[in-house]
Amino acid sequence: MRGSLEVADVFRRHGAAYRDDHKGGLGRVEAKVMGAVEACRTAVLGGHLEQCGDCGFLRPAFNSCRNRHCPKCQGLTRAEWLEDRQADLLPVEYFHVVFTVPAQVAQIAFQNKKVVYDILFKSAAETLRVIGADPKHLGAELGVVAVLHSWGQNLHYHPHIHCVVPGGGPSVDGARWVSCRSGFFLPVRVLSSLYRRLFLESLQAAFHQGALGFFGDLACLADPSAFAQLVKTLRGIDWVVYCKPPFGGPKQVLAYLGRYTHRVAIANSRLVSMADDNVTFRWKDYRHHDKVKLMTLGAGEFIRRFLLHTLPDGFHRIRHYGFLANGHRVAKIDLCRRLLDAPPPPPSEPLAADYRERYRQLTGRSLKVCPCCGGFVASIGAFKPGRPSWPDTS
């Protein structure tokens, strides 16, 4: 059962103190996220008043902040994105491949998010493309949905890419479908070796182009010899790439994507309590058989860890490659279906313009049901942002 505590509650109670403690050090993006989450679904953003036509029940419906870092604002966006993906699903095995970076690279990434995240995406996608197209392994064009995450269960900074990939693809000449072996995708050691090389080549290029900045403990890396030594060290260690067992089928793929694509650093459902200056939340300890544990952090540290995972403005954290790339996706998916002799997906229901009706269509849950009698709730008037008073309904 979902608890009543929200990330927004932590921000509202402790945000002012956090801002005071970090004067001059709080970035514009982080400040914007804090403000959006604090204001979300409050009178600050305005909204409208709803009334049940049967029992007369009244309630305010406040507007959402729509910030992609807000735990409360991902439901409809996620549902719409998944609806668009329905037509892309193919009747084949799907695999989940994860590309991580060593701790030294994560430190550089934190100070250079846009540059290093772009390198992470491109290196992971190119690795899958090259190894997938190699006749020694598969000899096919792959399709990839890649999603950036930067957190672990304890909210520490851990950038990595989740890739969901169909287990096969069109042959190089487009004449046939090439399937991978059942239950096996591509050799992870081969993927890891190429991924490490491609990533470090791009990181070096960014350094030589002056695209990387180094501050604080990393300031020494601005020296070319120190940076070269770091790259040499990184070449000598294993980079973790792992492939999970295949999904049960396309429906499981869609359910999985729904959990991953529009996730934020921590969901409100994981919060347990906020007492005094501390916040307690649930987390899975993957090193101990996914055991669920409780972690308590000072409110300031909780906010700091949450803000570690803000993204640069305009940065796309979901990307498509190969035959799923946006530029030619429809034509390529049609080709894949012909090669697989698979029927086209059934036409989907046109979506309503009203967001509440659209939400019902996509999720099966209605926002218009009266919590008292189950009747129909309708809007009876709007109120402006920043005004807690209700509209005159007389």
Stockholm file with secondary structure:
# STOCKHOLM 1.0

chainA/1-394         MRGSLEVADVFRRHGAAYRDDHKGGLGRVEAKVMGAVEACRTAVLGGHLEQCGDCGFLRPAFNSCRNRHCPKCQGLTRAEWLEDRQADLLPVEYFHVVFTVPAQVAQIAFQNKKVVYDILFKSAAETLRVIGADPKHLGAELGVVAVLHSWGQNLHYHPHIHCVVPGGGPSVDGARWVSCRSGFFLPVRVLSSLYRRLFLESLQAAFHQGALGFFGDLACLADPSAFAQLVKTLRGIDWVVYCKPPFGGPKQVLAYLGRYTHRVAIANSRLVSMADDNVTFRWKDYRHHDKVKLMTLGAGEFIRRFLLHTLPDGFHRIRHYGFLANGHRVAKIDLCRRLLDAPPPPPSEPLAADYRERYRQLTGRSLKVCPCCGGFVASIGAFKPGRPSWPDTS
#=GR chainA/1-394 SS CCCSCCHHHHHHHHHHHHHHHTTTTSCHHHHHHHHHHHHTTSGGGCEEEEEETTTCCEEEEECCCCCTTCTTSCHHHHHHHHHHHGGGCCSSCEEEEEEECCHHHHHHHHHSHHHHHHHHHHHHHHHHHHHHHCTTTTCBCCEEEEEEEEECTTCCEEEEEEEEEESEEEBTTSSSEEECCTTCCSCHHHHHHHHHHHHHHHHHHHHHTTCCCCCGGGGGGGSHHHHHHHHHHHHTSCCCEEEECCCSSHHHHHHHHHHHTTCCSSCGGGEEEEETTEEEEEEEEGGGTTEEEEEEEEHHHHHHHHHTTCCCTTCCSEEEEETTCGGGHHHHHHHHHHHHTCCCCCCCCCCCSSHHHHHHHHHSCCSCBCTTTSCBEEEEEEECTTCCSCCCCC
#=GC SS_cons         CCCSCCHHHHHHHHHHHHHHHTTTTSCHHHHHHHHHHHHTTSGGGCEEEEEETTTCCEEEEECCCCCTTCTTSCHHHHHHHHHHHGGGCCSSCEEEEEEECCHHHHHHHHHSHHHHHHHHHHHHHHHHHHHHHCTTTTCBCCEEEEEEEEECTTCCEEEEEEEEEESEEEBTTSSSEEECCTTCCSCHHHHHHHHHHHHHHHHHHHHHTTCCCCCGGGGGGGSHHHHHHHHHHHHTSCCCEEEECCCSSHHHHHHHHHHHTTCCSSCGGGEEEEETTEEEEEEEEGGGTTEEEEEEEEHHHHHHHHHTTCCCTTCCSEEEEETTCGGGHHHHHHHHHHHHTCCCCCCCCCCCSSHHHHHHHHHSCCSCBCTTTSCBEEEEEEECTTCCSCCCCC
//
